[in-house]
Amino acid sequence: MLRIALFGAGRIGAVHAESIAAHPRAELAWVCDPAEPAAEALAARCGGRASTDPGTVLADPAIDGVVIGSPTPTHVDLLTAAARAGRAVLCEKPIDLDLGRVDACWAEIGPRSPAVMVGFNRRFDPSFREIHDRVRAGDIGPVEQLAITSRDPAPPPAGYVASSGGLFRDMTIHDFDLARFLLGEITEVQAAGANLIEPYIETAGDVDSAIVVLRAASGALAQITNSRRCRFGYDQRVEVFGADGMLSAANQLPTSVRYAGAERSEAAAPYLNFFRDRYEPAYRAELDQFVVSMETGAPMSPSFADGRAALVLANAAVESLETGRVVRVAS
């Protein structure tokens, strides 16, 4: 049984705590958060001891791995400390908002050959994973186009937006990683953005609506469509078009029941609401892969390098939005 420590008792921390508690070969040993009541409440619900001190947690010799689900500004310090302590790490995205800090982190821990996995959970969504595997198997021939749609049901609060790093580093970064997962390396980024939803997002210097066009090293083109608001729910769709066919994943609903009557037909329940409902199986599969990698020594994936590459694309999108130009991405 692998013993895992969790840093962060907030929204995403709770998702990870539940995944660890449900895993048959892992147990939640610690919950660490500077807000002691939050740490204690989550530990009481999912197991383990509560602490406000990362040093105390990492000093526990029985810890096999750590999951970092704390706020982004804490990621680098916690990741570095965990790697120094010889622990395997699953770190939520992004590693940091600043590429320089990401590179400095790797310069510090890289020589230790750390086991680090970055939390791009959408790679583990069963539908997206099947698309990836069938693309690799050649089911649709060479890929020519990719369309990713990701719209949140409602915009985040103003306080979150102010410290999020912006739409591209906070939200689109998942889609950048998914594009790399399906297409391979990306060589060009062109972004357009608008403020159509909430004035406080513009006040924070961010956009709430965006379209990003990517060119892959293979020559394939991709389009990412984002919005901070979607009246009909959490809009998560993927379409991969190739020379011999197409693979697509539609939005998911609670059941397959449809209603037909005099005034409407094909009526269905709303889409699964936001990330916890839509991606719970992906979070469970992500945690399982982390456990398997710790058990077998298999390479962690998505890796630290994948986390860095997605941030590079997010930065390129910011540059493109500011300059109105296509930005070339160094290999």
Secondary structure, DSSP 8 states (H G I E B T S, - for coil): -EEEEEE--SHHHHHHHHHHHH-TTEEEEEEE-SSHHHHHHHHHHH-SEEES-HHHHHT-TT--EEEE-S-GGGHHHHHHHHHHTT-EEEEES-S-S-HHHHHHHHHHHGGG---EEEE-GGGG-HHHHHHHHHHHTTTT-SEEEEEEEEE-SS---HHHHHHS--HHHHTHHHHHHHHHHHH--EEEEEEEEE--S-HHHHHTT--SEEEEEEEETTS-EEEEEEES--TTS-EEEEEEEETTEEEEE----S----B--SS-SSB------HHHHHHHHHHHHHHHHHHHHHHH----SS-HHHHHHHHHHHHHHHHHHHH-S-EE---
